[in-house]
Amino acid sequence: MDAKSVNLSKEFVNKISPDGKKLKLPINGVKKIIAISSAKGGVGKSTIAVNLAIALKKLNYNVGILDADIYGPSVPQMLGIHEKPKSEDGKNLFPIIQYGIQCMSIGFLVDQDTAMIWRGPMVISAIKTFTTNVLWKDVDYLIIDLPPGTGDALLTFAQEIQIDGIVVISTPQEVALLDANRGIKMFQKMNVNIIGIIENMSSFVSDDGKEHFLFGKNGAENLSKNLNLNLLGKIPIEIKIREGADTGKPYIEFFSDNETSNEIMNIAKRITEKVK
Ligand code: ADP
C-alpha cells in the first residue's frame, strides 16, 4: 500500500457530539493510551517508547505499540520486525506480534518521502485514520510514539484521540529543555494530561566508574520542578541501549537486575500508577 491508499476522509475528524463539542476518538481494543512525545528529534523518544512497552509487558500487561512517527518510523527496526502487517478486508490491519507485544507502524503504510511534503493536517488525518484501523486485541496499555515537535497538528491529534496521558522525553541539555518547556506549555494549554518527564541520556558512566554529565546535569529534573510536573526517572547513556535499538533487541527484554533496567521498570510502574 502507498500513501494514496491511506483514507484521508474527514468523516470522523469532524464528528461532533450532541453538545456541540468535538468527540474524542477512542481506539477499539485498547484500555489506556499513553503517548510518548519530545519537542526535539534524536533525544531517544522511540527508544524509550519501545523499552517502556516491553517493560509494561514484563509487568504482565497486554501491550500495544503504535509508531505514529510519520517522519522517521523506527519502531519496527528497534523491535526487529521485518514483515508487513496483514489485512483481511483491505482496510483493517492486524498488528504484528513481537516480543509478546502488538506493534503497528505508520511506516508500513505511508512513504516517508511523500509524508515529508504533506502539510500538518494531512499528516494528522493520516495518523488518525491509521490509528483507528488497527485490530488491537485486549490491549491494557497502548504506547504511541508521536512525531517529534510541538506543531499545531500534533496538538490537535493529542486532543482528538482519547489519550490518557503524555510522557515527555528530554535530554538534560539546555536547547532540548527549552523546546521541551515550550511543548509542555502547549499541551497544558490544551488540557492534555502530562504524566511526567523522563530525562534520557542523563549521564554516562565510564569503565572506571566515573559518571560524566555529557549533556549537563539535572536539566530535566529542574524543568519538572519549575513546571510542577513529575520527573518519572532518568535513563543514562548505555551503549547496550543503542546496540539493542540498532539490532532489534530492546535493552529491557534482554537485561534485568541492574541499575538502568531497574530504573526503566520503575518508570513503567510509575506511569501505570499515574494513569490508573
Ligand atoms: P528519537 O525517537 O527521539 O528521534 P531515537 O530513539 O531514535 O530518538 O534515539 C536516537 C539515537 O540515540 C538512537 O541511535 C538510539 O539508539 C540512541 N539512544 C537513545 N537513548 C539512548 C540511551 N539512553 N543510551 C544510548 N543510546 C541511546
Boltz pocket constraint, residues with backbone or C-beta under 6 A from the ligand:
constraints:
  - pocket:
      binder: B
      contacts: [[A, 38], [A, 40], [A, 41], [A, 42], [A, 43], [A, 44], [A, 45], [A, 46], [A, 47], [A, 48], [A, 74], [A, 200], [A, 201], [A, 235], [A, 236], [A, 237], [A, 238], [A, 239], [A, 241], [A, 242], [A, 243], [A, 245], [A, 246]]
      max_distance: 6.0
